[in-house]
């Protein structure tokens, strides 16, 4: 049986620079599909291209308009190929109408000096935190993940505004599909909108632009396997109907797998 | 007399969706022009487009290949226009070869609840710090800015590796041109590469992808005028020839003008 994630990122090749995918009801968000699955599909599209070199280093996805239920086409091309990296432009459309645009940087990783300056938040192990189904009551796709909140769970009906926008959770695919680059791209968008915490309520909100930097190499992804990862996010400023979010995704043994940022539209 | 910044972002209109600019020797970087001036030019290109609505909210620039001295063409189009925001795709090329690709989100700001959760670093006033010309000895364009480092100045010949990648500086255009969105886009790329600090040396390094979220509205930019802004940056992880940087740009009176992130290639 194909895992829901693999079904969702499966693409038909229409021609060298065109892929066709489709939405899946289990990945539904408040409007259209989960942004993370769209990010995953775009990474997958580049991975299927015969000219692709290397692995994902950076991805920016602009959610320009809601993706309707059904088929979508992805037009992609390498705008420039250098010796060790490659710049892609992608456009996802339905019936000729652009829904999502993206740029992706792929590259060949090579051994250099390295260090992780950021530190993961100090939290109990996932086994010591009960899984929460709260987010799954608001959006269908969240039911596909095991989420264990160490900090900043989804506000309930009785919640008050929080002075902090930070959420930290352990998260794992419920069906224990292993983490590869598309899965990591999706995990980077796992957080509900930070404005919910600050306002103590679920409000209309949606990511407009999402940027992810992939730090993990293949070996580090392989080490994660199907284990929980630790995801933490906060906002810097809310103003004029938009806020920004910065987040990190860590492996259990303290490898910074990705850093990721987004700007989110909100009402109220 | 035209200010060097205005000369650098000046664009000829070739047709509705094409602008022509040119490099200027005073904006030269180690290779090609300062990334910040390229970001500024791309914002300016959208601003000159008759279909543009609103002001910059987000910009992602992928520096795909070195821009040679001379003319460049910018092809731009609104991939999608919504009621209150607009998604642009831009490609900068020279002799038909793509050098830079970008996406931009423009939108109309509206009054909502707001709060700044981030806090500016605590530093002495710019008047209490001597301006440093160090960066100007490495790159020509830095001579156009007044830079006063509170933390993490450019390493010198005798420098040791620093355990921290943080740089915090007051910065102002030397000729006191006022801060608008293109100028803010440029200020977001003001930092020399974080790997210099961590390695205690100047090494080959260059930004590959830069994302900026513009938080300031027009009134907040007008309040900055030609004053110093406070810019602070740090890296999260260095590995496999790349590192990421996250940064903030603040006004003197504590308005978070922009948050900005980049992934940077380095050698050694």
Interface residues (C-beta under 8 A of the other chain):
Chain A: X57 X58 X60 X62 X64 X65 X79 X80 X82 X85 X87 X89 X91 X97 X98 X99 X101 X102 X103 X105 X107 X109 X110 X111 X112 X113 X114 X115 X116 X117 X118 X164 X165 X198 X199 X208 X209 X211 X213 X215 X217 X234 X235 X236 X237 X238 X239 X240 X241 X242 X244 X246 X248 X256 X259 X261 X263 X265 X266 X267 X268
Chain B: X57 X58 X60 X62 X64 X65 X79 X80 X82 X85 X87 X89 X91 X97 X98 X99 X101 X102 X103 X105 X107 X109 X110 X111 X112 X113 X114 X115 X116 X117 X118 X164 X165 X198 X199 X208 X209 X211 X213 X215 X217 X234 X235 X236 X237 X238 X239 X240 X241 X242 X244 X246 X248 X256 X259 X261 X263 X265 X266 X267 X268
